[in-house]
Amino acid sequence: MTIDQAAQTTVASQEGERATPDALDSLGRWTLRPGVSVTVLPHGVHLRGWITSVTLEGGAGLPVLWGRLTEALAGDGGAELARAAVAGSSLRAALVTVIGQLHDHDLLVERPAGEKGDAAGENGDAAGQWLGAVADRPAEAAAALIRSRVRVLAARPDGPLARAAARALDRAGVRAATGEAADLPDGQVLLVAAGPGAPSPLTAEQDAQERAVVVGLRPGVGFVTPVGSARQARADADGLADRLRRREALGEAEHPGLPALLASSAAQRLVCAVAGLRDPSAEAGDARLIPGLPAALVAEREPLRGEYRTWAGPVLVDADRVRPRADVRTLAEALARIPVLTDRLAGVLDEPDPGALPQLPAALVRSSVAGEVLVSGSARADLARLEAVCRAAELLLGKSEPGLEGDGGPVVGAGAVHARGRALRRAAAGPAVRQQDTRSGDTAGPFSGAASVPWSPEPGRHPQALHWWSVLVRRLGVDADVAVSRLDTGGGAVFHAEVRGRTAGGGTAVEASADDAVAFAALSAVVRVQAAADAPHARHLVTPSGASTSLARPEATAPWEDAGWTTAWLAESAAREPGLQEALTALTGWSPQPWEPPADAHADVRALWSALRQCGFSVLSARPGHGTTLPTLTEGSR
């Protein structure tokens, strides 16, 4: 909308309503933020602030109007301009519109009480200019910094990192006292800010207003923790140092700019926290950072750079960190959290990567688990990546207790519904269910006594079942047959399909319909055939199941997406998932419960479990007494 159009709209709304003060009447409370750059255009003006910008366009008189407005902002606050702009006039409407745009783009700041001129800060110093540019209330932010007591603590207070941190605080207008803390690891500096008269957070109960960060430097790499209490900051520092240890560059000269980069970033985070400003990580506008989770700055030497990364630390102390996180509910949320769990510097799992693996007819990805190769496959690469992460986490968590390796360990899912679907399918396909019904008769599939269901690839079957069966037997040339069985549980029907390849591996599935079961069993067989050809050295194979449809269900499908499209098929399967989980609960007589590592579990296991929960993933226990006799290759969803 141009200024002329906005002015016409504003004039119409102002007629008969001039008793209410408008933005021009209150202009005296505001001034232009320090650092705002202005470019005058032939028919408008362009303004650039700290993190926002706006272009105002109108007639040839708009630059003149802007000149009058800037004079008012720097002078009497618009009193004379308000008298000159008659109520209900186009001039006043245009001024009100421009002032509104300045507010919307955060280009105005409140004047300190009694001040008529520039609100940059006391004596126009650099710190005051900066606060004027970024703070909602610069005077209050400056007062908070003046009242705070800041200490820079390190095992070597005269070291380059501690001295650089003290200099950065001084440049920000904060006087800091440097002290020794012998219990801090070498290469770490603790920056603590507390209110006046508060006890030292290292020797007494922490103050409610305490703010702290730790800056750490190791050979070739360093970090700055999120802001928190001193205990939380030190716990985060220990966790970051441990994870970054594998990235150290030993035996090489340190980059001279790395200590300054880290120390200044730590000082900025602490100053922003004390002054009530947004954390610098929020200013980055990085869509990869997960809202609600803290971010750590990680800096590397080659090339010299610092980048904020979502940090799911192993030790949670502060109340805002202990607070339970919301479960993942969509595939997009799950995929956004996978890079947090698999971050190459701060993550807890290896990143699943397609690499040179084929993506057709099924998509394959590869990752590493405890030095062993894991391959995951599905109809799409994003679903394969999700299953790979869940299975890798299960294998690592299962090492926490003897006998929990393989399919006997905890079950991981992206949220409670996904995890429950994976757990119930695994339990339903296990030996315990095979022994549950000992009636004589048909023994098709794992359900002893279940009714056999004839299935053949004929017209009228679901397009996805026909597609994956055709891919297996025609495109890949596998000589296979399929056995389908049905068990009525009282809560609904459960179908089990087993594809048996005479010359190659098969696949199984437990789903809510015969066609779904055949489709996933055939897809699993396709994944197995591709993996055998392209990743023969894989130690772990993860095949797909319908559990992920609860996440992958699209909000809407396009008009042309019929049942033959993968998105439409996933939506259909997702609609059947609640009923299937209810039926599987009745079949197994078991409801999965949350799982937690034992007290004596390895620190890496507890760190992985904590990171999963912070990212909205769920970890559920395996069915009591459930075991498996699967060979070397393991199927995650079984």
NUSEMAR-344056 format. One record per residue (C-alpha): chain; x, z, y; residue in one letter; residue number from 1. Coordinates in steps of 0.001 Angstrom, whole numbers. Layout:
% NUSEMAR-344056
 chain       u       w       v resn resi
     A       X       Z       Y    A  NUM
...
//
This chain:
% NUSEMAR-344056
 chain       u       w       v resn resi
     A       0       0       0    M    1
     A    1337    -889    3456    T    2
     A    1197    1430    6454    I    3
     A   -1563    -687    8080    D    4
     A   -3819    -411    5013    Q    5
     A   -3151    3317    4700    A    6
     A   -3873    3830    8393    A    7
     A   -7267    2147    8133    Q    8
     A   -8179    4368    5174    T    9
     A   -6969    7509    6953    T   10
     A   -8900    6697   10154    V   11
     A  -12134    6339    8188    A   12
     A  -11587    9692    6495    S   13
     A  -10700   11453    9768    Q   14
     A  -13802   10502   11757    E   15
     A  -15790   13638   12438    G   16
     A  -13202   15839   10708    E   17
     A  -10646   16515   13471    R   18
     A  -11409   20220   13414    A   19
     A   -9040   20437   10410    T   20
     A   -5295   20262   11320    P   21
     A   -3490   17310    9801    D   22
     A     157   16657    8841    A   23
     A    1097   15848   12434    L   24
     A    -198   19177   13719    D   25
     A    1998   21045   11178    S   26
     A    5066   18852   11616    L   27
     A    6838   21635   13533    G   28
     A    7378   23520   10249    R   29
     A    9491   20711    8824    W   30
     A   12661   18769    9452    T   31
     A   14371   15842    7739    L   32
     A   16609   16949    4894    R   33
     A   20359   16809    5534    P   34
     A   21953   13782    3936    G   35
     A   18888   11521    4065    V   36
     A   20055    7948    4740    S   37
     A   17850    5618    6773    V   38
     A   17935    1824    6857    T   39
     A   15721     194    9473    V   40
     A   14086   -3036    8308    L   41
     A   12455   -5745   10454    P   42
     A    8985   -4461    9570    H   43
     A    9667   -1084    8087    G   44
     A   12218    1519    7056    V   45
     A   13973    2500    3813    H   46
     A   14901    6157    3166    L   47
     A   17209    7548     470    R   48
     A   17376   11235    -319    G   49
     A   19137   13394   -2894    W   50
     A   17324   11912   -5898    I   51
     A   14423    9971   -4376    T   52
     A   13898    6955   -2154    S   53
     A   10980    5177    -516    V   54
     A   10433    1970    1445    T   55
     A    7727    2006    4129    L   56
     A    6473   -1369    5279    E   57
     A    4080   -2280    8080    G   58
     A    4033   -4205   11332    G   59
     A    6872   -4840   13744    A   60
     A    6059   -1551   15472    G   61
     A    6824     612   12429    L   62
     A   10561     947   13219    P   63
     A    9580    2112   16737    V   64
     A    7113    4601   15279    L   65
     A    9865    5870   12936    W   66
     A   12166    6392   15913    G   67
     A    9559    8551   17647    R   68
     A    8989   10537   14470    L   69
     A   12687   11260   13918    T   70
     A   12993   12448   17521    E   71
     A   10107   14829   16924    A   72
     A   11637   16122   13674    L   73
     A   14950   16818   15403    A   74
     A   13415   18148   18610    G   75
     A   10154   19932   19400    D   76
     A    8599   19439   15960    G   77
     A    6083   16814   17108    G   78
     A    4131   18780   19695    A   79
     A    4421   16029   22308    E   80
     A    3841   13306   19722    L   81
     A     687   15056   18520    A   82
     A    -671   15117   22076    R   83
     A     133   11420   22576    A   84
     A   -1517   10323   19302    A   85
     A   -5258   10533   20003    V   86
     A   -7416   11970   17247    A   87
     A   -8898    9218   15103    G   88
     A   -6515    6549   16438    S   89
     A   -4585    4110   14279    S   90
     A   -1332    5539   15673    L   91
     A   -2146    9031   14455    R   92
     A   -3306    7701   11083    A   93
     A     -30    5787   10655    A   94
     A    2010    8884   11549    L   95
     A      47   11014    9078    V   96
     A     627    8401    6367    T   97
     A    4388    8285    6983    V   98
     A    4637   12099    7010    I   99
     A    2693   12213    3740    G  100
     A    5147    9795    2125    Q  101
     A    8062   11932    3290    L  102
     A    6489   14978    1636    H  103
     A    5687   13072   -1552    D  104
     A    9322   11990   -1909    H  105
     A   10740   15414   -1002    D  106
     A   12518   14145    2114    L  107
     A   11372   17008    4358    L  108
     A   12465   20646    4214    V  109
     A   10991   23728    5880    E  110
     A   12776   24961    8987    R  111
     A   14147   28495    8867    P  112
     A   11957   30908   10852    A  113
     A   12479   30522   14594    G  114
     A   14780   27500   14259    E  115
     A   13953   24352   16205    K  116
     A   16923   22173   15417    G  117
     A   18779   21064   12317    D  118
     A   18174   23211    9235    A  119
     A   21396   22247    7562    A  120
     A   22593   25780    7193    G  121
     A   24664   28400    8926    E  122
     A   27229   26830   11286    N  123
     A   26681   23465    9561    G  124
     A   29075   24398    6712    D  125
     A   29278   22208    3594    A  126
     A   27462   24705    1371    A  127
     A   24627   24984    3876    G  128
     A   24381   21200    4138    Q  129
     A   24156   20979     349    W  130
     A   21440   23636     112    L  131
     A   19514   21902    2861    G  132
     A   19649   18685     872    A  133
     A   18498   20076   -2494    V  134
     A   16681   23419   -2030    A  135
     A   12980   23860   -1330    D  136
     A   13827   26837     912    R  137
     A   17484   26589    1908    P  138
     A   17535   29891    3825    A  139
     A   16232   31848     824    E  140
     A   18668   30071   -1498    A  141
     A   21584   30908     787    A  142
     A   20475   34543    1013    A  143
     A   20347   34789   -2778    A  144
     A   23910   33517   -3023    L  145
     A   25110   35976    -386    I  146
     A   23493   38928   -2198    R  147
     A   24899   38056   -5625    S  148
     A   28041   39562   -7153    R  149
     A   30048   36919   -9042    V  150
     A   32908   37633  -11419    R  151
     A   35259   35149  -13081    V  152
     A   36513   36724  -16319    L  153
     A   39131   35348  -18698    A  154
     A   41826   36516  -21083    A  155
     A   44284   34914  -18633    R  156
     A   42791   35237  -15118    P  157
     A   45742   33313  -13669    D  158
     A   45146   30336  -15976    G  159
     A   44279   26893  -14561    P  160
     A   40652   27001  -15770    L  161
     A   39896   30402  -14212    A  162
     A   41584   29455  -10934    R  163
     A   39695   26147  -10807    A  164
     A   36386   27969  -11360    A  165
     A   37125   30460   -8566    A  166
     A   38015   27618   -6181    R  167
     A   34797   25756   -7027    A  168
     A   32703   28867   -6323    L  169
     A   34518   29397   -3036    D  170
     A   33787   25829   -1954    R  171
     A   30102   26508   -2673    A  172
     A   30185   29478    -327    G  173
     A   30298   32111   -3075    V  174
     A   33020   34759   -3093    R  175
     A   34055   35557   -6652    A  176
     A   36223   38364   -8012    A  177
     A   38598   37380  -10796    T  178
     A   39143   39837  -13625    G  179
     A   40581   40131  -17115    E  180
     A   38470   40200  -20289    A  181
     A   40811   40578  -23211    A  182
     A   38060   39965  -25796    D  183
     A   37360   36447  -24525    L  184
     A   38999   33692  -26598    P  185
     A   41888   31851  -25034    D  186
     A   40615   28751  -23241    G  187
     A   37244   30268  -22279    Q  188
     A   36181   31601  -18870    V  189
     A   32999   33613  -18299    L  190
     A   31255   33280  -14933    L  191
     A   28739   36094  -14311    V  192
     A   26457   36599  -11325    A  193
     A   24430   39807  -10919    A  194
     A   22387   41377   -8150    G  195
     A   23927   43883   -5718    P  196
     A   24690   47229   -7292    G  197
     A   23994   46034  -10828    A  198
     A   26219   47368  -13646    P  199
     A   28743   45073  -15218    S  200
     A   26963   43091  -17941    P  201
     A   30014   43493  -20158    L  202
     A   29951   47283  -20152    T  203
     A   26290   48279  -19701    A  204
     A   22789   47106  -20456    E  205
     A   22373   43611  -19051    Q  206
     A   20625   43316  -15712    D  207
     A   17327   41434  -15580    A  208
     A   18716   39154  -12865    Q  209
     A   22006   38443  -14653    E  210
     A   23093   34808  -14870    R  211
     A   26134   33639  -16773    A  212
     A   27853   30519  -18075    V  213
     A   30985   30031  -20136    V  214
     A   33354   27150  -19553    V  215
     A   35628   26322  -22464    G  216
     A   38597   24005  -22799    L  217
     A   40171   22849  -26042    R  218
     A   42713   20068  -26573    P  219
     A   41044   16885  -25378    G  220
     A   37524   18289  -25116    V  221
     A   35633   21016  -23252    G  222
     A   32174   22370  -22566    F  223
     A   29944   24319  -20207    V  224
     A   27203   26405  -21803    T  225
     A   23593   26556  -20576    P  226
     A   22818   29350  -18120    V  227
     A   21695   32611  -19701    G  228
     A   22668   36214  -20130    S  229
     A   26325   37000  -20725    A  230
     A   25615   37649  -24423    R  231
     A   23748   34369  -24804    Q  232
     A   26412   32403  -22942    A  233
     A   29182   33846  -25113    R  234
     A   27215   33115  -28286    A  235
     A   26667   29529  -27146    D  236
     A   30363   29224  -26318    A  237
     A   31379   30350  -29792    D  238
     A   28967   27865  -31368    G  239
     A   30102   24966  -29185    L  240
     A   33789   25754  -29742    A  241
     A   33224   25773  -33496    D  242
     A   31419   22419  -33507    R  243
     A   33888   20770  -31146    L  244
     A   36899   21916  -33129    R  245
     A   36764   18766  -35254    R  246
     A   37063   16668  -32074    R  247
     A   40230   18283  -30787    E  248
     A   43145   15988  -29964    A  249
     A   46166   18047  -30958    L  250
     A   49695   17244  -29873    G  251
     A   48761   15166  -26828    E  252
     A   49095   15940  -23122    A  253
     A   45992   17328  -21466    E  254
     A   44205   15213  -18863    H  255
     A   44840   16876  -15482    P  256
     A   41274   16245  -14330    G  257
     A   39522   17854  -17309    L  258
     A   39868   21524  -16193    P  259
     A   38615   20656  -12687    A  260
     A   35645   18701  -14080    L  261
     A   34606   21556  -16347    L  262
     A   35200   24374  -13854    A  263
     A   33284   22664  -11053    S  264
     A   30386   21884  -13407    S  265
     A   30244   25527  -14527    A  266
     A   30268   26744  -10934    A  267
     A   27486   24315  -10023    Q  268
     A   25267   25472  -12900    R  269
     A   25747   29129  -11966    L  270
     A   25163   28560   -8235    V  271
     A   21998   26557   -8951    C  272
     A   20665   29344  -11191    A  273
     A   21351   32076   -8631    V  274
     A   19910   30026   -5741    A  275
     A   16756   29142   -7664    G  276
     A   17564   25424   -7855    L  277
     A   16960   23089  -10751    R  278
     A   19711   23003  -13346    D  279
     A   22047   20014  -12856    P  280
     A   21063   18699  -16283    S  281
     A   17520   18190  -14948    A  282
     A   18889   16034  -12126    E  283
     A   20505   13630  -14573    A  284
     A   17193   11989  -15506    G  285
     A   18429   11528  -19074    D  286
     A   15504   10728  -21370    A  287
     A   17606   11823  -24356    R  288
     A   17435   15469  -23269    L  289
     A   14551   17319  -24956    I  290
     A   12266   19197  -22521    P  291
     A   12190   22928  -23231    G  292
     A   15577   22999  -24953    L  293
     A   18807   23971  -23154    P  294
     A   21504   21428  -22421    A  295
     A   25261   21916  -22686    A  296
     A   27795   19842  -20795    L  297
     A   30433   18350  -23091    V  298
     A   33448   16629  -21526    A  299
     A   36036   14432  -23225    E  300
     A   39490   13379  -22158    R  301
     A   39555    9724  -23234    E  302
     A   37883    8385  -21233    P  303
     A   37432   11300  -18855    L  304
     A   33687   11959  -18697    R  305
     A   31135   14732  -18890    G  306
     A   27685   14361  -20426    E  307
     A   24767   16752  -20892    Y  308
     A   23583   17095  -24469    R  309
     A   20606   19013  -25834    T  310
     A   21986   22154  -27435    W  311
     A   20322   23891  -30383    A  312
     A   22702   26828  -30752    G  313
     A   22962   28978  -33876    P  314
     A   22520   32353  -32106    V  315
     A   19440   33078  -29975    L  316
     A   19539   36151  -27736    V  317
     A   17527   35564  -24562    D  318
     A   13737   35706  -24643    A  319
     A   13308   32094  -23522    D  320
     A   15548   30967  -26368    R  321
     A   13884   33065  -29069    V  322
     A   10421   31778  -28131    R  323
     A    9005   29649  -30993    P  324
     A    9113   25920  -30384    R  325
     A    6124   23634  -30866    A  326
     A    6041   21603  -34067    D  327
     A    6826   17906  -33984    V  328
     A    3518   16036  -34125    R  329
     A    4372   12350  -33778    T  330
     A    7008    9990  -35083    L  331
     A    8251    9385  -31537    A  332
     A    8883   13125  -31093    E  333
     A   10678   13311  -34421    A  334
     A   12880   10312  -33622    L  335
     A   13760   11838  -30224    A  336
     A   15007   15003  -31945    R  337
     A   17078   13293  -34624    I  338
     A   19899   12514  -32126    P  339
     A   19991   16245  -31271    V  340
     A   20463   17209  -34913    L  341
     A   22964   14402  -35539    T  342
     A   24885   14458  -32249    D  343
     A   28486   13473  -32981    R  344
     A   29847   16372  -30904    L  345
     A   27242   19142  -30983    A  346
     A   25009   18261  -33938    G  347
     A   24616   19757  -37418    V  348
     A   24008   16606  -39501    L  349
     A   25537   13177  -39872    D  350
     A   23791   10324  -38074    E  351
     A   21893    7922  -40397    P  352
     A   23087    4412  -39633    D  353
     A   21991    1036  -41055    P  354
     A   25538    -322  -40750    G  355
     A   25871   -3393  -42957    A  356
     A   23027   -2370  -45281    L  357
     A   20133   -4850  -45632    P  358
     A   16992   -4306  -43575    Q  359
     A   14803   -6686  -45594    L  360
     A   12721   -6558  -47654    P  361
     A   13091   -2771  -47232    A  362
     A   15172   -1054  -44557    A  363
     A   18163    1026  -45693    L  364
     A   20265    3561  -43787    V  365
     A   23359    5492  -44831    R  366
     A   24699    8944  -43895    S  367
     A   27123   11526  -45236    S  368
     A   26220   14912  -46726    V  369
     A   29088   17268  -47521    A  370
     A   31380   14296  -48053    G  371
     A   28900   12441  -50286    E  372
     A   27046    9241  -49417    V  373
     A   23273    9422  -48958    L  374
     A   21156    6272  -48752    V  375
     A   17543    6279  -47609    S  376
     A   15077    3419  -47656    G  377
     A   11568    2740  -46407    S  378
     A    9322      23  -45024    A  379
     A   10919     498  -41578    R  380
     A   14300    1738  -40406    A  381
     A   12821    4550  -38274    D  382
     A   10994    5992  -41297    L  383
     A   14155    5648  -43397    A  384
     A   16156    7554  -40758    R  385
     A   13588   10376  -40706    L  386
     A   13607   10741  -44485    E  387
     A   17422   10661  -44524    A  388
     A   17658   13525  -42032    V  389
     A   15099   15630  -43894    C  390
     A   16763   15083  -47266    R  391
     A   20270   15733  -45939    A  392
     A   19066   19028  -44459    A  393
     A   17436   19972  -47771    E  394
     A   20645   19359  -49703    L  395
     A   22704   21486  -47306    L  396
     A   20160   24304  -47130    L  397
     A   19847   24323  -50918    G  398
     A   23475   25394  -51212    K  399
     A   22593   28754  -49665    S  400
     A   21275   30157  -52943    E  401
     A   22441   29488  -56521    P  402
     A   20050   27220  -58388    G  403
     A   18432   25714  -55281    L  404
     A   20417   22493  -55310    E  405
     A   18633   19175  -55835    G  406
     A   14842   19314  -55736    D  407
     A   14716   23053  -56360    G  408
     A   15653   23977  -52812    G  409
     A   13690   24269  -49574    P  410
     A   11690   21354  -48205    V  411
     A   12263   20014  -44683    V  412
     A    9800   18028  -42630    G  413
     A    9258   16953  -39047    A  414
     A    6576   19528  -38358    G  415
     A    4408   21560  -40702    A  416
     A    2127   18718  -41872    V  417
     A    5009   16428  -42816    H  418
     A    6911   19225  -44568    A  419
     A    3794   20342  -46446    R  420
     A    3132   16794  -47632    G  421
     A    6690   16459  -48919    R  422
     A    6583   19861  -50638    A  423
     A    3230   19298  -52358    L  424
     A    4204   15838  -53610    R  425
     A    7432   17225  -55022    R  426
     A    5585   20067  -56741    A  427
     A    2877   17758  -58111    A  428
     A    5486   15475  -59703    A  429
     A    7484   18357  -61178    G  430
     A    7640   19735  -64729    P  431
     A    5417   22708  -63842    A  432
     A    2455   20398  -63290    V  433
     A    3239   18449  -66433    R  434
     A    2754   21681  -68366    Q  435
     A    -342   22810  -66445    Q  436
     A   -2858   20715  -68414    D  437
     A   -2144   20722  -72159    T  438
     A   -5247   18850  -73212    R  439
     A   -4664   16110  -75712    S  440
     A   -5378   12544  -74802    G  441
     A   -3923   10093  -72367    D  442
     A    -532   11172  -71102    T  443
     A     -20    8473  -68489    A  444
     A    2145    9671  -65615    G  445
     A    3154   13282  -65088    P  446
     A    -402   14618  -65362    F  447
     A    -886   15442  -69021    S  448
     A   -4514   14657  -69847    G  449
     A   -5163   12705  -66653    A  450
     A   -7346    9614  -66817    A  451
     A   -5571    6290  -66928    S  452
     A   -6554    3827  -64180    V  453
     A   -6075     112  -64870    P  454
     A   -4207   -1659  -62086    W  455
     A   -3151   -5277  -61799    S  456
     A   -2167   -7443  -58826    P  457
     A   -5427   -9261  -58333    E  458
     A   -7535  -10224  -55296    P  459
     A   -9321   -7270  -53776    G  460
     A   -6373   -4891  -54049    R  461
     A   -4887   -3454  -50888    H  462
     A   -2596   -6009  -49182    P  463
     A     303   -3537  -48972    Q  464
     A     150   -2764  -52691    A  465
     A     123   -6492  -53439    L  466
     A    2944   -7104  -50961    H  467
     A    5405   -4565  -52346    W  468
     A    4558   -5471  -55935    W  469
     A    5208   -9121  -55114    S  470
     A    8494   -8237  -53399    V  471
     A    9633   -6338  -56480    L  472
     A    8691   -8798  -59225    V  473
     A    8883  -12137  -57405    R  474
     A   11395  -11837  -54584    R  475
     A   13783   -9461  -56377    L  476
     A   12963  -10761  -59850    G  477
     A   12452   -7366  -61486    V  478
     A   10607   -7391  -64826    D  479
     A    8341   -4366  -64299    A  480
     A    4995   -2852  -65171    D  481
     A    2996     -46  -63587    V  482
     A    1028    2897  -64985    A  483
     A   -1556    4639  -62791    V  484
     A   -3294    7895  -63608    S  485
     A   -5964    9894  -61801    R  486
     A   -6708   13594  -61782    L  487
     A   -9830   15043  -60196    D  488
     A   -8961   18474  -58840    T  489
     A  -12289   19588  -57409    G  490
     A  -10853   19165  -53923    G  491
     A  -10500   15407  -54363    G  492
     A   -8674   12843  -56446    A  493
     A   -4913   12558  -56855    V  494
     A   -3366    9313  -58079    F  495
     A      52    8991  -59650    H  496
     A    1753    5617  -60049    A  497
     A    4925    4943  -61984    E  498
     A    6642    1574  -61765    V  499
     A    8939     994  -64724    R  500
     A   11540   -1733  -64501    G  501
     A   12832   -3071  -67780    R  502
     A   16046   -4347  -66213    T  503
     A   16287   -2205  -63063    A  504
     A   15250    1181  -61764    G  505
     A   11624    2044  -61069    G  506
     A    9757    4288  -58706    G  507
     A    6963    6834  -58604    T  508
     A    4447    8052  -56036    A  509
     A    1655   10613  -55711    V  510
     A    -988    9523  -53203    E  511
     A   -4689    9683  -52335    A  512
     A   -5631    6230  -53667    S  513
     A   -4477    4043  -56532    A  514
     A   -3379    1272  -54181    D  515
     A   -1407    3678  -51992    D  516
     A     299    5112  -55056    A  517
     A    1225    1647  -56335    V  518
     A    2389     524  -52890    A  519
     A    4743    3490  -52447    F  520
     A    5932    3367  -56070    A  521
     A    6733    -337  -55777    A  522
     A    8397     213  -52384    L  523
     A   10488    2994  -53954    S  524
     A   11516     625  -56743    A  525
     A   12493   -2007  -54164    V  526
     A   14623     569  -52335    V  527
     A   16302    1544  -55605    R  528
     A   17109   -2062  -56491    V  529
     A   18539   -2769  -53023    Q  530
     A   20581     444  -53031    A  531
     A   22017    -318  -56459    A  532
     A   23197   -3703  -55211    A  533
     A   24405   -2780  -51713    D  534
     A   25357     908  -51988    A  535
     A   26388    1466  -55608    P  536
     A   28549    4483  -54755    H  537
     A   25722    6469  -53127    A  538
     A   25415    9958  -54541    R  539
     A   21913   10592  -53197    H  540
     A   19031    8151  -52909    L  541
     A   15944    8962  -50830    V  542
     A   12798    6960  -51515    T  543
     A    9683    6889  -49296    P  544
     A    6326    8593  -49669    S  545
     A    3065    8789  -47766    G  546
     A    3991   12170  -46269    A  547
     A    5473   10447  -43218    S  548
     A    2210    8664  -42406    T  549
     A     946   11848  -40742    S  550
     A    3619   11252  -38085    L  551
     A    3692    7462  -38019    A  552
     A     -32    7046  -37474    R  553
     A    -431    4955  -34280    P  554
     A   -2862    6029  -31594    E  555
     A   -4437    2577  -31695    A  556
     A   -3860    -688  -33516    T  557
     A   -4063   -4158  -32047    A  558
     A   -7170   -6234  -32850    P  559
     A   -5141   -8577  -35060    W  560
     A   -3577   -5778  -37126    E  561
     A   -5559   -5784  -40355    D  562
     A   -4782   -3805  -43512    A  563
     A   -1852   -6091  -44250    G  564
     A      87   -4784  -41240    W  565
     A    2331   -1788  -41820    T  566
     A     944      55  -38763    T  567
     A   -2655    -330  -39941    A  568
     A   -1690     743  -43462    W  569
     A      34    3851  -42141    L  570
     A   -3056    4689  -40102    A  571
     A   -5265    4373  -43195    E  572
     A   -2929    6541  -45278    S  573
     A   -2698    9146  -42514    A  574
     A   -6486    9486  -42482    A  575
     A   -6374   10319  -46210    R  576
     A   -3450   12765  -45925    E  577
     A   -5459   15976  -45163    P  578
     A   -7687   15429  -48186    G  579
     A   -4697   14670  -50392    L  580
     A   -2887   17843  -49346    Q  581
     A   -6009   19872  -50106    E  582
     A   -6262   18247  -53538    A  583
     A   -2567   18802  -54258    L  584
     A   -2932   22468  -53322    T  585
     A   -5730   22784  -55872    A  586
     A   -3680   20879  -58444    L  587
     A    -520   22946  -58096    T  588
     A   -2199   26260  -57269    G  589
     A     446   26746  -54611    W  590
     A     657   26726  -50820    S  591
     A    4131   26177  -49326    P  592
     A    5409   29035  -47172    Q  593
     A    8103   29121  -44455    P  594
     A   11629   29526  -45787    W  595
     A   14514   31443  -44229    E  596
     A   18137   31616  -45367    P  597
     A   19185   34827  -47146    P  598
     A   21120   37416  -45186    A  599
     A   24417   36472  -46828    D  600
     A   23990   32724  -46274    A  601
     A   26918   30802  -44818    H  602
     A   26992   30479  -41047    A  603
     A   26607   26694  -41291    D  604
     A   23380   27110  -43261    V  605
     A   21898   29481  -40699    R  606
     A   23005   27173  -37874    A  607
     A   21289   24197  -39527    L  608
     A   18104   26184  -40177    W  609
     A   18047   27414  -36577    S  610
     A   18624   23920  -35160    A  611
     A   15812   22471  -37289    L  612
     A   13338   25075  -36068    R  613
     A   14372   24682  -32426    Q  614
     A   13788   20931  -32723    C  615
     A   10270   21428  -34092    G  616
     A   11109   20735  -37756    F  617
     A    9657   22942  -40503    S  618
     A   11484   24402  -43497    V  619
     A    9251   25407  -46420    L  620
     A   10062   27105  -49696    S  621
     A   10100   25222  -52986    A  622
     A    7466   26034  -55573    R  623
     A    8464   29148  -57562    P  624
     A    9855   28180  -60934    G  625
     A   10004   24532  -59922    H  626
     A   13024   22706  -61195    G  627
     A   14108   19200  -61968    T  628
     A   16088   17343  -64584    T  629
     A   16672   14292  -62436    L  630
     A   19991   12478  -62928    P  631
     A   22653   12052  -60315    T  632
     A   20468   10096  -57899    L  633
     A   17700   12208  -56359    T  634
     A   14446   11084  -54779    E  635
     A   13670   13241  -51751    G  636
     A    9881   12958  -51825    S  637
     A    9576   13719  -55545    R  638
//
